[in-house]
C-alpha cells in the first residue's frame, strides 16, 4: 500500500455531517491513524503545560520581579482568564476533530487567509520555543543534577560537567542531539509509540516533580532545610553558614501587591496557554463527545491544582523570606557559580538524599523533554493540514505507510528547531516569556471564531446537537465572547508587564515583528499560494468551502 493511500480510522466523534469532496484535497485521507484516547490527550496537554517548570520559573522571578505578589491569587486570576478559552478549544475540537486543529476552525469559519496566518504564527512561535525549552532544561535540570552529584560524592568531575553545561555551545549541542533523536523517534517509531512514551513520562514527571517535593516538604521543617542547605553549599565550596549569608542578603518586601499578583499571570501563562494543545491532533484521537471536554479543561484544572498544592508546602519548608533573599544573594559566594538553586534543586537539597535528589532532578528534564514530542506533533500536524489543503507544498503531507509519520514535516520541523536552539543559545533576542504574547494573539482569533461560528455555520452545530441558547444567543457565542475577553486580558497583562519581555514600553520593536508575521506575512503567503494554485488549475476557495477529510 502506498503512503498516500493509507486510511485514517473511523471517526466516532460528533463532527460535521457533510461529506467532503476528496478530489479537492491532496488525497482522500490524511494517512494518519487514531492512536490516542482521552488518557493520552490529557497526558499530552498536561505535559505541554509543564506546571512544574512554570513553578520553577515563578519561584525564580517572583521575589525580584513581582515583590508582594500572591501566587495563589495569580493562579486564580490566570485560571479564570484561561478557562473560557480552554472550553472554546474543547468544543471546537469536538465539532471539527481534524488534523491541524485551530487552522481548520478559523479557515473554515472566518476566512482561509486568516486561518492560515493565525496558525502559521502560532506554529512559528511554538517552533521558536524549542530553543527556550532546552535552555530551561539545562538551567533547572542538567546543571543542578551534576552539581548535586558533585556535592554528595565529592567528585570534582561532576562539578566540572555542571560548569561545562553553563556554556552556550553546550546548550546548543545538547539541544541538537535531542532534537535529532526526537525526529528519528517520530520517523521510525511512529505516533503509537510516542503516545505510550508520553503517558509513561507523565508518571515519572508526577512522581519526581510533584509528589516527592510535596512529600519531602511535609516532613521537613524550615530549620532542617537550612541545615541541609548549609551542608550542601559547604560541599560545593561555599561557607559553612550559607543560610546566614542568604538571610543577610537584603531586606524583604512582604507588602501585598494586587498589581504584581495580576502581572504574575504572564509567567503562569507558560502553563495556562498550552493545556489545549491536543486540538492539533484531533484527527488522531479516538474521540467521544466528552473526550476533548475532559482532556483540555481537565488538564487546566489539574495543572492549577498542582501548582496551588505545591506552593504552600514548598514555601513553608524553604521560607518565603529565605527564597526572596536567596535570589538577592550572590550565588557564587554561596557555592553556586552557575546561578542560585530553584525549585527542583531546593527540593533535592531538602531531601538530604542523593537517591531522592537524583530522582527529582532527573524527572524534571524528563518531563520537559517529554513535552518536545508534543511540540513536534503540534507543528507537523499543522504543516500537514496546510499541505493537505494545497496551500503549502504537497511534499509536506507525505505520510509513511509503516509508521504513519509525516516524514517531510518532521524533518522540516527539526531543522527549524535547530535554528531556534541557536537563537536561544547564542543571543539574547528573546526572553523566557517572549513567545507567549504572539501565541495569545492567535488564541484571541480562535475565540472570535467561536463567537461567530453559530451564525456562519449553524448546520455544523445542528449536526453535533450543540444548539443551546441563552437569552436568544447561542451558547458557543457566549463562551466565545468570554474567551475573547480572557485572551484579551492576558494580552493586556503581557503588554504592561516589564518582566514579560513583550511590554509596550521597552519591546515595541519585537511586538511589531510579531504583529507583522500575523497580520502581513501570513496573509501574503496565503494569497501567493492561492495565485500559484490558480495557475495550476486548483481553486482554493472550493477547498476551504469543505471540512477536510480525516
C-alpha positions as CSV (number, residue, x, y, z in Angstrom):
1,X,0.0,0.0,0.0
2,X,1.4,3.4,-0.9
3,X,1.9,6.1,1.7
4,X,-0.7,8.3,0.1
5,X,-3.5,5.7,0.3
6,X,-3.4,4.9,4.0
7,X,-6.8,5.4,5.5
8,X,-7.5,7.0,8.9
9,X,-9.5,5.1,11.4
10,X,-13.2,5.6,11.5
11,X,-14.5,8.6,13.4
12,X,-16.5,8.2,16.5
13,X,-16.7,11.9,17.2
14,X,-19.6,14.4,16.6
15,X,-18.0,16.2,13.8
16,X,-19.8,17.7,10.7
17,X,-22.2,15.5,8.8
18,X,-21.3,16.8,5.4
19,X,-19.0,14.6,3.3
20,X,-16.1,16.4,1.8
21,X,-15.1,16.1,-1.9
22,X,-11.8,14.3,-1.7
23,X,-10.8,15.4,-5.2
24,X,-10.4,18.9,-3.8
25,X,-7.6,17.8,-1.4
26,X,-4.2,16.3,-1.8
27,X,-5.7,12.9,-1.2
28,X,-8.9,11.4,0.3
29,X,-7.4,10.7,3.8
30,X,-4.6,12.2,5.8
31,X,-2.8,8.8,6.2
32,X,-2.7,9.3,10.0
33,X,-4.2,6.8,12.4
34,X,-6.3,7.2,15.6
35,X,-3.7,6.1,18.1
36,X,-4.7,8.3,21.1
37,X,-7.6,8.3,23.6
38,X,-8.8,10.6,26.4
39,X,-6.0,9.5,28.7
40,X,-3.2,10.2,26.1
41,X,-4.9,13.5,25.2
42,X,-4.9,14.5,28.9
43,X,-1.2,13.5,29.2
44,X,-0.4,15.4,26.0
45,X,-2.0,18.6,27.4
46,X,-0.5,18.3,30.9
47,X,3.0,17.7,29.6
48,X,2.7,20.6,27.2
49,X,1.5,22.8,30.1
50,X,4.6,22.0,32.2
51,X,3.2,23.0,35.6
52,X,6.5,22.0,37.3
53,X,8.6,24.2,35.0
54,X,6.2,27.1,35.5
55,X,6.6,26.8,39.3
56,X,10.4,26.8,38.9
57,X,10.2,30.0,36.8
58,X,7.7,31.6,39.2
59,X,9.8,30.9,42.3
60,X,12.8,32.3,40.5
61,X,11.2,35.5,39.3
62,X,8.6,36.2,41.9
63,X,10.9,37.7,44.6
64,X,12.6,40.2,42.4
65,X,10.2,41.0,39.5
66,X,6.9,40.7,41.4
67,X,7.5,41.6,45.1
68,X,4.4,41.3,47.1
69,X,2.6,39.1,44.6
70,X,0.4,36.3,45.8
71,X,0.9,33.2,43.8
72,X,-2.4,31.6,44.8
73,X,-4.3,34.8,43.7
74,X,-2.3,34.9,40.4
75,X,-3.3,31.2,39.9
76,X,-6.9,32.0,40.4
77,X,-6.8,35.0,38.1
78,X,-5.0,33.1,35.4
79,X,-7.3,30.1,35.7
80,X,-10.4,32.4,35.3
81,X,-8.8,34.0,32.2
82,X,-7.9,30.7,30.7
83,X,-11.0,28.6,31.4
84,X,-13.3,30.1,28.7
85,X,-10.7,29.8,26.0
86,X,-9.9,26.2,27.0
87,X,-13.6,25.3,26.8
88,X,-13.7,27.0,23.4
89,X,-10.9,24.8,22.1
90,X,-12.6,21.8,23.6
91,X,-15.9,22.5,21.9
92,X,-14.4,23.4,18.5
93,X,-12.3,20.2,18.6
94,X,-15.4,18.2,19.3
95,X,-17.1,19.9,16.3
96,X,-14.2,19.5,14.0
97,X,-11.8,16.8,15.2
98,X,-9.3,17.3,12.4
99,X,-5.5,17.4,12.0
100,X,-4.4,21.0,12.3
101,X,-6.9,22.0,14.9
102,X,-7.4,25.7,15.1
103,X,-6.2,26.1,11.5
104,X,-9.3,24.2,10.4
105,X,-11.6,26.0,12.8
106,X,-10.6,29.5,11.7
107,X,-10.0,28.9,8.0
108,X,-13.5,27.3,7.6
109,X,-15.3,29.9,9.7
110,X,-13.7,33.3,9.2
111,X,-11.5,33.2,6.1
112,X,-8.8,31.0,4.7
113,X,-6.2,33.8,4.8
114,X,-7.0,34.5,8.5
115,X,-6.9,30.8,9.3
116,X,-3.5,30.2,7.6
117,X,-2.0,33.4,9.1
118,X,-3.3,32.5,12.6
119,X,-1.9,29.0,12.6
120,X,1.4,29.9,10.8
121,X,2.1,32.5,13.5
122,X,1.2,30.0,16.3
123,X,3.5,27.3,14.8
124,X,6.3,29.7,14.3
125,X,6.4,30.6,18.0
126,X,5.9,27.0,19.1
127,X,8.9,26.2,17.0
128,X,10.9,29.0,18.5
129,X,10.2,27.7,22.0
130,X,12.3,24.6,21.2
131,X,15.4,26.6,22.0
132,X,13.8,28.0,25.1
133,X,12.9,24.6,26.5
134,X,16.4,23.2,26.1
135,X,17.9,26.3,27.8
136,X,15.5,25.7,30.7
137,X,16.3,22.0,30.8
138,X,20.0,22.9,31.3
139,X,19.3,25.7,33.9
140,X,16.7,23.8,36.0
141,X,17.7,20.2,35.3
142,X,21.1,19.3,33.9
143,X,23.3,21.8,35.8
144,X,21.6,21.2,39.2
145,X,21.8,17.4,38.6
146,X,25.6,17.3,38.1
147,X,26.0,19.9,40.8
148,X,24.2,17.7,43.3
149,X,26.1,14.6,42.2
150,X,29.3,16.5,42.9
151,X,28.1,17.8,46.2
152,X,27.2,14.3,47.5
153,X,30.1,12.4,46.0
154,X,32.9,14.9,46.4
155,X,33.8,14.2,42.8
156,X,35.1,17.4,41.2
157,X,34.5,16.0,37.7
158,X,30.7,16.3,38.3
159,X,31.2,20.0,39.2
160,X,33.3,20.4,36.0
161,X,30.5,18.9,34.0
162,X,27.9,21.2,35.6
163,X,30.1,24.2,34.8
164,X,30.6,23.0,31.2
165,X,26.8,23.0,30.6
166,X,26.8,26.7,31.6
167,X,28.4,27.4,28.2
168,X,26.3,28.5,25.2
169,X,27.7,25.8,22.9
170,X,26.9,23.1,25.4
171,X,23.3,24.1,25.5
172,X,23.2,24.1,21.7
173,X,24.9,20.7,21.4
174,X,22.6,19.1,23.9
175,X,19.5,20.5,22.2
176,X,20.7,19.4,18.8
177,X,21.3,15.9,20.0
178,X,17.8,15.6,21.4
179,X,16.1,17.4,18.5
180,X,17.6,14.9,16.0
181,X,16.8,12.0,18.3
182,X,13.2,13.1,18.6
183,X,12.9,13.4,14.9
184,X,14.2,9.9,14.5
185,X,11.7,8.7,17.1
186,X,8.8,10.1,15.1
187,X,10.0,8.8,11.8
188,X,11.0,5.3,12.8
189,X,8.7,4.6,15.9
190,X,5.5,6.4,14.9
191,X,2.7,8.0,16.8
192,X,1.5,5.0,18.8
193,X,4.9,4.5,20.5
194,X,5.1,8.3,21.0
195,X,1.7,8.3,22.8
196,X,2.8,5.5,25.1
197,X,6.1,7.3,25.9
198,X,4.1,10.4,26.8
199,X,1.9,8.6,29.2
200,X,4.9,7.0,30.8
201,X,6.7,10.3,31.0
202,X,3.7,11.8,32.8
203,X,4.0,9.3,35.6
204,X,7.7,10.0,36.0
205,X,7.1,13.7,36.0
206,X,4.2,13.5,38.5
207,X,6.3,11.4,40.9
208,X,9.6,13.4,40.7
209,X,8.4,16.9,40.1
210,X,5.2,16.9,42.2
211,X,4.8,14.0,44.6
212,X,8.3,13.8,46.0
213,X,8.8,17.5,46.6
214,X,5.4,17.6,48.4
215,X,6.3,14.6,50.5
216,X,9.6,16.0,51.4
217,X,8.1,19.3,52.4
218,X,5.6,17.6,54.7
219,X,8.3,16.0,56.8
220,X,11.0,18.8,56.6
221,X,10.9,21.8,58.9
222,X,12.5,25.1,57.8
223,X,15.3,24.6,60.3
224,X,16.0,21.2,58.9
225,X,16.0,22.6,55.4
226,X,18.5,25.3,56.3
227,X,20.8,22.7,57.9
228,X,20.7,20.6,54.7
229,X,21.3,23.8,52.6
230,X,24.3,24.7,54.7
231,X,25.8,21.2,54.2
232,X,25.1,21.2,50.5
233,X,26.6,24.7,49.9
234,X,29.7,23.8,52.0
235,X,30.3,20.7,49.9
236,X,30.3,22.9,46.9
237,X,32.9,25.2,48.3
238,X,30.6,27.7,49.9
239,X,30.6,28.9,53.5
240,X,29.6,26.6,56.4
241,X,26.9,29.2,57.4
242,X,25.4,29.7,53.9
243,X,21.9,30.1,55.3
244,X,23.1,33.1,57.4
245,X,24.7,34.6,54.2
246,X,21.4,34.3,52.5
247,X,19.3,35.9,55.2
248,X,21.6,38.9,55.3
249,X,21.4,39.5,51.6
250,X,18.9,42.3,51.8
251,X,15.5,43.5,53.1
252,X,12.4,41.5,52.4
253,X,9.3,43.2,50.9
254,X,6.2,41.5,52.3
255,X,3.7,44.1,51.4
256,X,0.9,42.6,49.4
257,X,0.6,43.9,45.8
258,X,-2.5,43.2,43.7
259,X,-0.8,44.7,40.7
260,X,2.1,42.3,40.9
261,X,-0.2,39.4,41.5
262,X,-2.0,40.3,38.3
263,X,1.2,40.7,36.3
264,X,2.4,37.4,37.6
265,X,-0.3,35.8,35.4
266,X,2.1,36.4,32.5
267,X,4.5,33.8,34.0
268,X,1.7,31.3,34.8
269,X,0.6,31.6,31.2
270,X,3.5,29.3,30.5
271,X,1.1,26.6,31.6
272,X,-2.3,28.0,31.1
273,X,-1.6,28.9,27.4
274,X,-0.7,25.3,26.4
275,X,-3.2,23.0,28.0
276,X,-5.4,22.7,24.9
277,X,-2.6,21.6,22.5
278,X,-4.3,18.2,21.7
279,X,-6.7,20.1,19.4
280,X,-4.0,19.9,16.7
281,X,-4.1,16.1,16.7
282,X,-7.9,15.9,16.9
283,X,-7.9,13.5,13.9
284,X,-5.7,11.1,15.7
285,X,-7.6,10.7,18.9
286,X,-10.3,8.1,19.3
287,X,-12.9,10.6,20.4
288,X,-16.3,10.5,22.0
289,X,-18.4,13.6,22.7
290,X,-16.6,14.1,26.1
291,X,-13.0,13.3,25.1
292,X,-11.9,16.8,24.5
293,X,-14.3,18.3,27.1
294,X,-12.4,16.1,29.7
295,X,-8.9,16.3,28.4
296,X,-8.5,20.0,27.9
297,X,-10.3,21.6,30.9
298,X,-9.1,18.6,33.0
299,X,-5.5,19.4,32.1
300,X,-6.1,23.1,33.0
301,X,-7.7,22.2,36.4
302,X,-5.0,19.5,37.2
303,X,-2.2,21.9,36.4
304,X,-3.7,24.7,38.5
305,X,-4.3,22.4,41.5
306,X,-0.8,21.0,41.3
307,X,0.7,24.5,41.5
308,X,-1.7,25.5,44.2
309,X,-0.9,22.4,46.2
310,X,2.9,22.6,45.9
311,X,3.2,26.3,46.8
312,X,2.2,26.3,50.5
313,X,4.2,23.2,51.4
314,X,7.3,24.3,49.5
315,X,7.3,27.9,50.8
316,X,6.7,26.7,54.3
317,X,9.7,24.5,54.1
318,X,12.1,26.9,52.4
319,X,10.6,30.0,53.8
320,X,9.2,32.8,51.6
321,X,11.7,35.3,53.1
322,X,14.6,32.9,52.6
323,X,13.5,32.3,49.0
324,X,13.4,36.0,48.3
325,X,16.8,36.6,49.9
326,X,18.3,33.7,48.0
327,X,17.5,35.5,44.8
328,X,19.1,38.7,46.1
329,X,22.4,37.0,47.3
330,X,25.4,36.5,45.1
331,X,25.2,32.7,44.2
332,X,29.0,32.4,43.6
333,X,29.6,33.3,47.3
334,X,27.2,30.5,48.3
335,X,29.0,27.8,46.2
336,X,26.6,28.1,43.2
337,X,28.6,29.6,40.4
338,X,26.0,28.5,37.8
339,X,23.2,30.5,39.4
340,X,21.0,30.3,42.5
341,X,19.2,27.0,43.1
342,X,15.5,27.0,42.3
343,X,12.5,24.8,42.9
344,X,13.8,21.3,41.8
345,X,17.3,21.7,43.2
346,X,16.0,23.1,46.5
347,X,13.6,20.1,46.8
348,X,16.6,17.8,46.1
349,X,18.7,19.6,48.8
350,X,15.8,19.3,51.3
351,X,15.7,15.6,50.8
352,X,19.2,15.2,52.1
353,X,19.4,12.1,49.9
354,X,21.4,11.6,46.7
355,X,18.9,9.0,45.6
356,X,15.8,11.1,46.1
357,X,17.6,14.2,44.8
358,X,18.6,12.3,41.6
359,X,15.0,11.2,41.0
360,X,13.8,14.7,41.4
361,X,16.5,16.3,39.2
362,X,16.1,13.5,36.5
363,X,12.3,13.7,36.5
364,X,12.4,17.4,35.8
365,X,14.3,17.3,32.5
366,X,12.4,14.1,31.5
367,X,9.2,15.9,31.9
368,X,10.4,18.8,29.8
369,X,11.8,16.5,27.2
370,X,8.5,14.7,27.0
371,X,6.9,18.0,26.0
372,X,9.1,18.3,23.0
373,X,7.5,15.4,21.0
374,X,4.2,17.2,21.8
375,X,5.6,20.3,20.2
376,X,6.7,18.3,17.2
377,X,3.2,16.8,16.9
378,X,1.6,20.2,17.1
379,X,3.9,21.7,14.4
380,X,3.9,18.8,12.0
381,X,0.2,18.3,12.1
382,X,-0.4,21.9,11.2
383,X,2.1,21.6,8.3
384,X,0.3,18.5,7.1
385,X,-3.0,20.3,7.2
386,X,-1.7,23.2,5.2
387,X,-0.3,20.8,2.6
388,X,-3.4,18.7,2.6
389,X,-5.4,21.8,1.6
390,X,-2.9,22.7,-1.0
391,X,-1.8,26.0,0.5
392,X,1.7,24.6,1.3
393,X,3.9,22.3,-0.8
394,X,2.4,18.9,-1.2
395,X,5.5,17.1,-0.1
396,X,4.8,18.2,3.5
397,X,1.8,15.9,3.5
398,X,3.8,12.7,2.8
399,X,3.0,10.1,5.4
400,X,4.9,6.9,5.9
401,X,2.7,3.8,5.4
402,X,4.6,1.9,8.0
403,X,4.7,4.4,11.0
404,X,2.1,6.9,9.8
405,X,4.5,9.7,10.4
406,X,4.6,12.9,8.3
407,X,8.3,12.3,7.4
408,X,9.0,15.5,5.5
409,X,7.2,17.7,8.0
410,X,9.2,16.1,10.9
411,X,12.5,16.8,9.1
412,X,11.5,20.4,8.3
413,X,10.4,20.9,12.0
414,X,13.8,19.5,13.2
415,X,15.7,21.9,11.0
416,X,13.7,24.9,12.2
417,X,14.1,23.7,15.8
418,X,17.9,23.8,15.4
419,X,17.6,27.4,14.3
420,X,15.6,28.2,17.4
421,X,18.3,26.5,19.5
422,X,20.9,28.8,18.0
423,X,18.8,31.9,18.8
424,X,18.4,31.0,22.5
425,X,21.9,29.6,23.0
426,X,23.9,32.3,21.4
427,X,21.7,35.5,21.5
428,X,19.6,37.5,24.0
429,X,17.0,38.5,21.4
430,X,14.2,36.7,23.2
431,X,13.3,36.3,26.9
432,X,11.7,33.3,28.6
433,X,8.1,34.7,28.0
434,X,8.6,36.3,24.6
435,X,6.8,33.5,22.7
436,X,3.7,33.8,24.8
437,X,2.1,37.0,23.7
438,X,2.0,36.2,20.0
439,X,0.5,32.9,20.8
440,X,-2.1,34.6,22.9
441,X,-2.9,36.8,19.9
442,X,-3.6,33.7,17.8
443,X,-5.9,32.3,20.5
444,X,-7.7,35.6,20.5
445,X,-8.6,35.0,16.8
446,X,-9.9,31.5,17.7
447,X,-12.1,33.0,20.4
448,X,-13.6,35.3,17.8
449,X,-14.1,32.3,15.6
450,X,-16.2,30.5,18.3
451,X,-18.2,33.7,18.8
452,X,-19.4,33.9,15.1
453,X,-19.4,30.2,14.2
454,X,-23.0,29.6,15.2
455,X,-24.1,32.3,12.8
456,X,-21.8,31.3,9.9
457,X,-22.1,27.5,10.2
458,X,-25.4,26.8,12.0
459,X,-25.7,23.4,10.3
460,X,-22.4,22.3,11.9
461,X,-23.8,23.0,15.4
462,X,-27.1,21.3,14.5
463,X,-25.3,18.1,13.3
464,X,-23.4,17.9,16.6
465,X,-26.5,18.7,18.8
466,X,-25.0,21.9,20.1
467,X,-27.9,24.2,19.6
468,X,-28.4,25.5,23.2
469,X,-29.2,29.2,23.5
470,X,-29.2,31.7,26.4
471,X,-31.2,34.9,26.1
472,X,-31.6,34.1,22.4
473,X,-27.8,33.9,21.8
474,X,-26.1,30.6,21.0
475,X,-24.2,29.1,24.0
476,X,-21.0,28.8,21.9
477,X,-21.2,32.6,21.1
478,X,-21.4,33.4,24.8
479,X,-18.4,31.2,25.5
480,X,-16.5,32.7,22.6
481,X,-17.2,36.2,23.9
482,X,-15.9,35.2,27.4
483,X,-12.8,33.7,25.8
484,X,-12.2,36.8,23.7
485,X,-12.2,38.8,27.0
486,X,-10.0,36.3,28.7
487,X,-7.4,36.2,25.9
488,X,-7.6,39.9,25.5
489,X,-7.0,40.4,29.2
490,X,-3.9,38.2,29.1
491,X,-2.5,40.1,26.1
492,X,-3.1,43.4,28.1
493,X,-1.1,41.9,31.0
494,X,1.8,40.9,28.7
495,X,1.9,44.4,27.2
496,X,2.1,46.1,30.6
497,X,4.4,43.7,32.4
498,X,8.0,44.8,32.3
499,X,9.1,41.2,33.2
500,X,7.3,39.6,30.2
501,X,9.9,40.7,27.6
502,X,7.0,41.9,25.4
503,X,5.8,45.1,27.2
504,X,5.0,48.1,25.0
505,X,7.3,50.4,26.8
506,X,10.6,48.5,26.2
507,X,9.9,45.9,23.5
508,X,7.8,47.6,20.9
509,X,10.1,46.5,18.0
510,X,9.7,42.8,18.9
511,X,5.9,43.3,19.2
512,X,5.9,44.9,15.7
513,X,7.7,41.9,14.3
514,X,5.3,39.5,16.0
515,X,2.3,41.5,14.7
516,X,3.8,41.7,11.2
517,X,4.1,37.9,11.0
518,X,0.4,37.5,12.0
519,X,-1.1,40.4,10.0
520,X,1.1,40.8,7.0
521,X,3.4,37.8,6.3
522,X,0.8,35.1,6.9
523,X,-2.0,36.5,4.6
524,X,0.6,37.4,2.0
525,X,1.9,33.8,1.8
526,X,-1.7,32.6,1.6
527,X,-2.5,34.8,-1.4
528,X,0.7,34.0,-3.2
529,X,-0.1,30.3,-2.7
530,X,-3.7,30.9,-3.9
531,X,-2.3,32.6,-7.1
532,X,0.1,29.7,-7.8
533,X,-2.6,27.1,-7.3
534,X,-5.0,29.1,-9.6
535,X,-2.4,28.9,-12.3
536,X,-2.2,25.2,-11.8
537,X,-6.0,24.9,-12.1
538,X,-6.8,24.5,-8.4
539,X,-9.4,26.7,-6.8
540,X,-8.5,27.1,-3.1
541,X,-11.9,28.8,-2.5
542,X,-13.6,25.4,-3.2
543,X,-11.1,23.6,-0.9
544,X,-11.9,25.9,2.0
545,X,-15.6,25.6,1.5
546,X,-15.3,22.0,2.8
547,X,-14.3,20.4,6.1
548,X,-11.2,18.4,5.2
549,X,-11.4,14.6,5.4
550,X,-9.6,12.7,8.2
